[in-house]
Amino acid sequence: MSNYAIETVGLNFNFGNQSIVKDLSLQVPKGSIYGFLGPNGAGKTTTIKILLNLLKSPADQVFVFGKEINSNRIATLKRIGALVEQPAIYGHLSGKENLINRCILLGLKKTKADEMLALVGLTEAADKKAGKYSLGMKQRLGIALALVSDPELLLLDEPTNGLDPNGIIEIRNLMIELATKHHKTILVSSHLLAEIERTATHVGIINKGQLLFQGTIDELHLLSKPMVEIEVDQTEEAAKFLASAGYEITSKSEIKITTPFSSSTESGKINTLLIKNGFTVSSLSKQRKDLENLFLDITKNN
Ligand SMILES: Nc1ncnc2c1ncn2[C@@H]1O[C@H](COP(=O)(O)OP(=O)(O)OP(=O)(O)O)[C@@H](O)[C@H]1O
């Protein structure tokens, strides 16, 4: 049995003669929150639509819970809940009525509506017209609608797009709760790493339809090389001096210089060298490149 909720094997997809997804091999482990990252136009929505069989993939390139999607369409889709682009909500109906409608459509008990409202934290707003909901509440209702059928896999396409910081935190917490308490596998797309780095257990980064990185969030962290940040006076001269002493200068501003970290002893040597040569070092610290910059680097070089 496959350990992956989703596996694509060298997936290719074209719109006309434009190649949109290129040799994409995604591996989304069961139970993970998989952050599917890439800048605008990278091919995230297209891939999610392929996973939902809204766009047809070539045979034997897309597997959901180990089953080829084209030949197991209905059975597979029953196991997936999705929020792609705008949630399909009736604005003139309350949140609860929207959910009841969905329950009727799927032949489920209406009591499921209350359960879903509680799950996404909308119980108090149950009877309010959904058209009057804030953007964040609409997204949560969209997720509740996707969850009605109790799917094992949830595909969320940029669910935090346009939300304020509170809305982002609410969706983030909801995803964590769904994965940890309700054992859902979640694939969530975003163009901002910062939005999902505290939520995701795994990350796939794509640009121009190609996978540039895939691994656990810890593996991504390992890629970010540690640096030594030195706050010093006369940065221009200090940088020249360090360069002449054989140190690589990665960046320099009016107040600080950065150089790659090699060891604590080496950092100590830099400190001593600067002080002995008349510079005033006000601080020297080891820093890791933040993930957002790492993400920009990975996508920029593609
Ligand atoms: N129906 C379509 N017909 C032709 N080209 C399309 C169609 N849908 C998307 N594209 C193109 O496919 C590429 C990938 O688009 P996609 O929406 O998958 O990217 P994305 O990573 O989701 O970006 P965003 O974050 O902007 O939504 C873009 O160049 C887009 O213009």
The ligand as an SDF file (V2000), in Angstrom:
LIG
                    3D

 31 33  0  0  0  0  0  0  0  0999 V2000
   -7.3730   27.7600  -18.8930 N   0  0  0  0  0  0  0  0  0  0  0  0
   -6.1360   28.1580  -19.2200 C   0  0  0  0  0  0  0  0  0  0  0  0
   -5.7690   28.2880  -20.5050 N   0  0  0  0  0  0  0  0  0  0  0  0
   -4.5120   28.6620  -20.8400 C   0  0  0  0  0  0  0  0  0  0  0  0
   -3.5340   28.9470  -19.9380 N   0  0  0  0  0  0  0  0  0  0  0  0
   -3.8500   28.8230  -18.6470 C   0  0  0  0  0  0  0  0  0  0  0  0
   -5.1700   28.4310  -18.1950 C   0  0  0  0  0  0  0  0  0  0  0  0
   -5.1700   28.4020  -16.8340 N   0  0  0  0  0  0  0  0  0  0  0  0
   -3.9290   28.7610  -16.4610 C   0  0  0  0  0  0  0  0  0  0  0  0
   -3.1350   29.0230  -17.5110 N   0  0  0  0  0  0  0  0  0  0  0  0
   -1.7030   29.4120  -17.4700 C   0  0  0  0  0  0  0  0  0  0  0  0
   -1.0020   28.3990  -16.7840 O   0  0  0  0  0  0  0  0  0  0  0  0
    0.0600   28.9560  -16.0140 C   0  0  0  0  0  0  0  0  0  0  0  0
   -0.0380   28.4640  -14.5970 C   0  0  0  0  0  0  0  0  0  0  0  0
   -1.2110   28.9940  -14.0050 O   0  0  0  0  0  0  0  0  0  0  0  0
   -1.7070   28.5430  -12.5600 P   0  0  0  0  0  0  0  0  0  0  0  0
   -3.0030   29.2600  -12.3050 O   0  0  0  0  0  0  0  0  0  0  0  0
   -1.7060   27.0820  -12.4770 O   0  0  0  0  0  0  0  0  0  0  0  0
   -0.5580   29.1190  -11.6420 O   0  0  0  0  0  0  0  0  0  0  0  0
   -0.5310   29.3330  -10.0720 P   0  0  0  0  0  0  0  0  0  0  0  0
    0.7880   28.8160   -9.6070 O   0  0  0  0  0  0  0  0  0  0  0  0
   -1.7350   28.7550   -9.4440 O   0  0  0  0  0  0  0  0  0  0  0  0
   -0.5280   30.8910   -9.9490 O   0  0  0  0  0  0  0  0  0  0  0  0
   -1.4070   31.8730   -9.0320 P   0  0  0  0  0  0  0  0  0  0  0  0
   -0.7320   31.9060   -7.7170 O   0  0  0  0  0  0  0  0  0  0  0  0
   -1.2730   33.1650   -9.7920 O   0  0  0  0  0  0  0  0  0  0  0  0
   -2.8060   31.3340   -9.0270 O   0  0  0  0  0  0  0  0  0  0  0  0
   -0.0480   30.4600  -16.1750 C   0  0  0  0  0  0  0  0  0  0  0  0
    0.8790   30.8620  -17.1470 O   0  0  0  0  0  0  0  0  0  0  0  0
   -1.4660   30.6630  -16.6660 C   0  0  0  0  0  0  0  0  0  0  0  0
   -1.5320   31.8040  -17.4630 O   0  0  0  0  0  0  0  0  0  0  0  0
  1  2  1  0
  2  3  1  0
  2  7  2  0
  3  4  2  0
  4  5  1  0
  5  6  2  0
  6  7  1  0
  6 10  1  0
  7  8  1  0
  8  9  2  0
  9 10  1  0
 10 11  1  0
 11 12  1  0
 11 30  1  0
 12 13  1  0
 13 14  1  0
 13 28  1  0
 14 15  1  0
 15 16  1  0
 16 17  2  0
 16 18  1  0
 16 19  1  0
 19 20  1  0
 20 21  2  0
 20 22  1  0
 20 23  1  0
 23 24  1  0
 24 25  2  0
 24 26  1  0
 24 27  1  0
 28 29  1  0
 28 30  1  0
 30 31  1  0
M  END
$$$$
